[in-house]
Amino acid sequence: KQVKAIDDADEHIHNGNSFYRQSQFDKAADEYKKAYQIGGGFRAVSGFKLAMAYEKLGHYDEAIAQLDTMIEKHQLSEMGTQDAKEMISRLLATKAAQQTAP
């Protein structure tokens, strides 16, 4: 059963990557979310990819929430946590810039 979960998560990430390359970010986000929910060793990868898809969709709050959850639940390595914090800073800056744009 655990092997099937790993295979399923891997398949969802693969499908998400295909959609992402085709700029179908909503479908990519759905696939990454499925992989993230399966959990295990794919959680960090799928969580980051989900945040990236949200960013492409302009869903900055969802991307930030995803990264915050991963940090709070200690789902990332030290390097991953640093990367997540940098991405959050970039997302906040992008969001602020769009809110102040005419």
Residue, then its C-alpha position, 0 to 999 in steps of 0.5 A: k500500500q505504501v509503494k502504491a502511495i509513492d507511485d501515486a504521488d510521483e505520478h501526480i507530480h509528473n502530471g503536474n509538471s506536464f501541465y505546468r510546462q503547458s502553462q495550465f497552472d490550474k491543472a498543475a496545482d490540482e495535481y501537486k495538491k493531490a501529491y502533497q496530500i499523499g505526503g511522505g517524501f514527496r511532500a516538500v517537492s509537491g508543496f513547493k511546486l504547488a506554491m509555484a503554480y499558485e504564484k503563476l495563477g496570481h494566487y499569492d495568498e494561497a502560495i504564502a499559506q502553503l509555504d507557511t504551513m510547510i514551515e510550521k509543520h517542519q516539512l522542510s529541511e533547513m535549506g528548504t525552509q530558507d528557500a520557502k522564506e525567500m519565496i514568501s518575501r518575493l510573493l509579498a513584494t509582488k503582491a504589494a507592487q500589484q496593489t499599488a500599481p495604478 
